[in-house]
């Protein structure tokens, strides 16, 4: 093995590390940031907040537990459905809708 093939091997490893770093900053880091934002939004959610589910349904939170919420959909006050907090895509605070 001569010195030039050893330098080529080191160069290939350096390029692999650089490519992995670029992939991390372009793909994995934004995904983790979005997960933190979504978790903070769900933790800040309160009874009375308006929500949009991942399925696109609009509703109002009427009761909550640690992992689940009961959501009232539409004008019909009898349409109350329990669902997981993870099924919520957006939350609008109750006070901000009036402003």
TIMAR-506605 format. One record per residue: x, y, z of N, C-alpha, C, CB in turn; residue number from 1. Coordinates in Angstrom, 3 decimals. Each point is the difference from the previous one (the first is absolute). Glycine has a CB too. Layout:
N
X  Y  Z  X  Y  Z  X  Y  Z  X  Y  Z  NUM
...
***
This chain:
99
0.862  -1.180  0.000  -0.862  1.180  0.000  0.899  1.231  0.000  -1.875  -1.227  1.236  1
1.641  2.116  -2.150  0.807  1.210  -0.038  -0.725  1.143  0.694  1.061  -0.763  -2.139  2
-0.397  1.873  2.279  -0.534  1.138  0.762  -1.198  0.633  -0.687  2.280  0.417  0.894  3
-2.325  -0.444  -2.218  -1.096  0.670  -0.704  -1.325  -0.740  0.195  1.646  0.851  -1.691  4
-1.637  -2.172  1.807  -1.261  -0.726  0.216  -0.499  0.220  1.429  0.685  -1.738  -1.707  5
0.213  1.937  2.643  -0.398  0.308  1.373  -0.654  1.370  0.086  1.862  -1.432  0.848  6
-1.348  2.397  -1.589  -0.587  1.345  -0.017  -1.367  -0.020  -0.670  2.299  1.009  -0.057  7
-2.461  -1.856  -0.952  -1.302  -0.125  -0.672  -1.053  -0.561  0.932  1.170  -0.328  -2.168  8
-0.777  -0.594  3.016  -0.913  -0.608  0.964  -0.430  1.032  1.041  1.092  -2.248  -0.355  9
-0.160  3.047  0.832  -0.304  1.044  0.972  -0.924  1.039  -0.631  2.223  -0.372  1.146  10
-1.962  0.735  -2.380  -0.842  0.962  -0.705  -1.429  -0.504  -0.151  2.015  0.809  -1.217  11
-2.167  -2.094  0.924  -1.341  -0.588  -0.141  -0.744  0.038  1.334  0.839  -1.495  -1.851  12
-0.143  1.215  2.932  -0.629  0.027  1.330  -0.398  1.424  0.360  1.354  -2.003  0.716  13
-0.492  2.961  -1.017  -0.312  1.406  0.273  -1.244  0.416  -0.776  2.441  0.496  0.407  14
-2.532  -0.885  -1.684  -1.186  0.350  -0.799  -1.264  -0.652  0.548  1.465  0.235  -2.007  15
-1.357  -1.461  2.500  -1.167  -0.674  0.582  -0.468  0.738  1.256  0.802  -2.215  -0.919  16
0.131  2.670  1.742  -0.350  0.747  1.207  -0.642  1.330  -0.382  1.892  -1.096  1.267  17
-1.352  1.772  -2.258  -0.572  1.277  -0.451  -1.418  -0.216  -0.533  2.313  0.864  -0.561  18
-2.524  -1.888  -0.251  -1.325  -0.276  -0.548  -0.997  -0.348  1.104  1.072  -0.791  -2.119  19
-0.641  0.034  3.109  -0.887  -0.320  1.120  -0.366  1.270  0.766  1.033  -2.296  0.181  20
-0.070  3.187  0.013  -0.277  1.270  0.685  -1.005  0.841  -0.765  2.292  -0.050  0.958  21
-2.146  0.118  -2.272  -0.953  0.747  -0.824  -1.381  -0.630  0.102  1.845  0.674  -1.577  22
-1.920  -1.998  1.508  -1.283  -0.695  0.104  -0.651  0.279  1.357  0.841  -1.801  -1.559  23
-0.063  1.825  2.622  -0.531  0.274  1.327  -0.635  1.381  0.058  1.736  -1.498  0.992  24
-1.017  2.506  -1.483  -0.503  1.370  0.089  -1.164  0.259  -0.951  2.282  0.718  0.661  25
-2.370  -1.434  -1.766  -1.083  0.230  -0.956  -1.238  -0.839  0.277  1.723  0.559  -1.665  26
-1.567  -1.714  2.318  -1.137  -0.904  0.156  -0.356  -0.281  1.458  0.645  -1.013  -2.157  27
0.271  0.543  2.926  -0.307  -0.477  1.342  -0.236  1.130  0.990  1.347  -2.004  -0.495  28
-0.551  3.041  0.440  -0.134  1.102  0.954  -1.339  0.737  -0.142  2.487  0.245  -0.042  29
-2.931  0.110  -1.170  -1.312  0.647  -0.120  -1.151  -0.890  0.465  0.914  1.304  -1.898  30
-0.786  -2.603  1.679  -1.043  -0.926  0.440  -0.086  -0.021  1.527  0.360  -1.400  -2.068  31
0.763  1.367  2.747  0.005  0.028  1.464  -0.550  1.324  0.526  1.973  -1.554  0.009  32
-1.648  2.648  -0.687  -0.489  1.316  0.389  -1.527  0.055  -0.117  2.176  1.043  -0.754  33
-2.732  -1.605  -0.322  -1.444  -0.032  -0.198  -0.677  -0.884  1.053  0.346  0.380  -2.467  34
0.275  -1.499  2.831  -0.557  -0.863  1.043  -0.052  0.733  1.333  0.880  -2.020  -1.197  35
0.151  2.782  1.526  0.007  0.768  1.245  -1.095  1.063  -0.009  2.466  -0.407  0.228  36
-2.645  1.084  -1.373  -1.033  1.027  -0.123  -1.395  -0.606  0.174  1.501  1.313  -1.538  37
-1.737  -2.454  0.908  -1.295  -0.669  0.105  -0.262  -0.462  1.427  0.197  -0.728  -2.386  38
0.816  0.178  3.053  -0.163  -0.461  1.376  -0.279  1.168  0.935  1.524  -1.927  -0.474  39
-0.841  3.053  0.272  -0.247  1.185  0.826  -1.420  0.520  -0.218  2.449  0.587  -0.102  40
-2.923  -0.621  -1.138  -1.359  0.444  -0.318  -1.029  -0.884  0.704  0.795  0.867  -2.230  41
-0.573  -2.181  2.213  -0.932  -0.931  0.646  0.036  0.147  1.519  0.293  -1.594  -1.913  42
0.871  1.855  2.478  0.116  0.176  1.447  -0.676  1.290  0.460  2.148  -1.286  -0.044  43
-2.188  2.292  -0.823  -0.584  1.302  0.327  -1.515  0.050  -0.255  2.206  1.037  -0.553  44
-2.747  -2.080  -0.059  -1.418  -0.037  -0.355  -0.873  -0.047  1.254  0.576  -1.165  -2.153  45
-1.718  1.883  2.108  -0.922  0.056  1.129  -1.425  -0.241  -0.475  1.529  1.594  1.198  46
-2.412  -1.866  -0.250  -1.426  -0.152  -0.300  -0.516  1.319  -0.569  -0.295  -1.735  1.849  47
-0.469  1.661  -2.935  -0.536  1.181  -0.649  0.769  0.420  -1.237  -0.797  0.702  2.198  48
1.996  -1.257  -2.398  0.793  0.339  -1.178  -0.602  -0.625  -1.248  2.054  0.165  1.425  49
-1.962  0.549  -2.544  -0.426  -0.536  -1.291  1.158  -0.792  -0.585  -1.613  1.932  -0.391  50
1.291  -3.057  -0.249  1.040  -0.864  -0.561  -0.345  -0.392  -1.429  0.531  -0.866  2.294  51
0.485  0.389  -2.997  -0.170  -0.658  -1.286  0.700  -1.337  0.130  -0.124  2.199  -1.332  52
-0.575  -3.287  0.989  0.595  -1.325  0.100  0.863  -0.283  -1.222  -1.952  -0.791  1.371  53
2.739  -0.264  -1.304  0.819  -0.389  -1.144  -0.876  -0.420  -1.172  1.828  -0.717  1.556  54
-3.079  0.354  -1.303  -0.937  -0.337  -1.063  -0.695  1.201  -0.599  -0.322  -2.147  1.113  55
0.549  3.352  -0.555  -0.575  1.215  -0.539  -1.304  0.428  0.646  1.090  -0.596  -2.082  56
-1.492  -0.029  3.181  -1.236  0.365  0.682  0.269  1.128  0.998  -0.881  -2.357  -0.280  57
-0.042  3.325  0.340  0.074  1.108  0.942  -0.866  -0.325  1.204  0.420  1.658  -1.865  58
0.068  -1.333  3.062  -0.774  -0.246  1.199  0.485  0.831  1.165  -0.440  -2.284  -0.807  59
-0.205  2.070  1.965  0.341  0.711  1.230  0.253  -1.038  1.089  -1.392  2.037  -0.668  60
2.478  -1.864  1.414  0.340  -0.909  1.095  -0.957  0.258  1.160  2.446  -0.074  -0.709  61
-3.133  -0.992  1.181  -0.912  0.179  1.125  0.454  -0.741  1.249  -1.833  0.283  -1.632  62
2.773  -1.234  1.483  0.550  -0.707  1.154  1.339  -0.596  -0.397  -2.315  -0.513  0.907  63
3.205  0.341  0.071  1.341  -0.513  -0.280  0.445  -0.965  1.083  0.556  2.115  -1.206  64
0.238  -3.096  0.797  0.757  -0.840  0.923  1.468  0.124  -0.410  -1.965  -1.639  0.382  65
2.822  0.812  0.180  1.428  0.082  -0.302  0.291  -0.290  -1.476  0.484  -0.683  2.358  66
-1.154  -0.337  -2.943  0.284  -0.391  -1.383  -1.151  0.258  -0.962  1.507  -1.707  0.917  67
-2.728  1.878  -0.404  -1.178  0.116  -0.850  -0.703  1.338  0.205  -0.263  -2.484  0.073  68
-0.561  2.852  -1.056  -0.858  1.169  0.102  -1.389  -0.395  -0.496  1.968  1.603  -0.321  69
-2.981  -0.897  0.799  -1.348  -0.156  -0.547  -0.284  1.281  -0.764  -0.806  -1.553  1.899  70
0.471  1.392  -3.173  -0.182  1.130  -0.892  -1.447  0.061  -0.456  2.395  -0.157  -0.751  71
-2.943  1.371  0.745  -1.363  0.244  -0.464  0.094  0.565  -1.414  -0.872  0.417  2.377  72
0.191  -1.071  -3.319  0.069  0.391  -1.408  -1.298  0.650  -0.443  1.605  -1.863  -0.440  73
-1.504  2.935  -0.345  -1.153  0.650  -0.609  -0.894  0.702  0.999  0.093  -1.702  -1.752  74
-1.266  2.089  1.294  -0.963  0.690  0.849  -0.830  -0.953  0.834  -0.076  1.803  -1.671  75
0.097  -3.071  1.325  -0.747  -1.006  0.724  0.749  -0.344  1.287  -0.968  -0.918  -2.161  76
0.426  1.308  3.293  0.691  -0.198  1.281  0.049  -1.472  0.413  -0.736  2.286  0.679  77
0.050  -3.148  -1.411  0.018  -1.428  0.324  1.109  -0.746  -0.726  -2.444  0.122  0.388  78
3.184  0.542  -1.239  1.060  -0.651  -0.766  1.327  0.186  0.738  -1.245  0.392  -2.191  79
1.493  -1.260  3.145  1.221  0.052  0.805  0.776  -1.290  -0.214  -1.099  1.502  1.729  80
2.342  -1.370  -2.100  0.805  -1.167  -0.346  1.300  0.018  0.798  -1.007  -0.053  -2.319  81
1.323  -1.040  3.020  1.310  -0.092  0.657  1.078  -0.334  -1.031  -1.100  -0.738  2.159  82
2.260  1.331  -2.011  1.108  -0.278  -0.908  1.328  0.217  0.706  -1.418  0.667  -1.958  83
2.470  -1.217  1.365  1.355  0.177  0.520  0.485  1.416  -0.275  0.481  -2.447  -0.349  84
0.349  2.969  1.232  0.573  1.331  -0.210  0.868  0.034  -1.259  -0.040  0.390  2.482  85
0.661  -1.515  -2.821  0.875  -0.046  -1.168  -0.772  0.190  -1.306  1.523  -1.511  1.273  86
-2.858  1.405  -1.240  -0.815  0.183  -1.206  -0.324  1.467  -0.240  -0.969  -2.269  0.347  87
1.520  3.168  0.452  -0.266  1.431  -0.138  1.158  0.646  -0.751  -1.361  0.026  2.143  88
1.012  0.701  -3.214  1.019  0.640  -0.834  0.210  1.458  0.346  -0.580  -1.576  -1.794  89
-0.488  2.294  2.179  0.105  1.425  0.309  -0.878  0.335  1.188  0.487  0.524  -2.405  90
-0.063  0.463  3.191  -0.771  0.472  1.149  -0.078  1.515  -0.074  0.716  -1.981  1.427  91
-1.928  2.508  -1.238  -0.195  1.448  0.089  -0.576  0.283  1.376  -0.370  0.259  -2.524  92
1.070  0.555  3.285  -0.433  0.293  1.372  -1.365  0.660  -0.017  2.389  0.246  0.739  93
-3.190  -0.500  0.301  -1.372  0.500  0.070  -0.056  1.523  -0.037  -0.621  -2.030  1.299  94
1.541  2.723  -0.652  -0.013  1.458  0.048  0.450  0.646  -1.300  0.421  -0.170  2.418  95
0.412  -0.498  -3.199  0.539  0.616  -1.222  -1.013  0.019  -1.131  2.260  -0.756  0.679  96
-3.303  -0.057  -0.617  -1.002  -0.032  -1.071  -0.846  1.276  0.025  -0.062  -2.527  0.112  97
-0.133  3.133  1.052  -0.843  1.192  0.134  0.744  1.263  -0.429  -1.227  -1.117  1.873  98
2.541  1.086  -1.862  0.783  1.201  -0.313  0.010  0.319  -1.465  1.397  -0.477  1.940  99
***
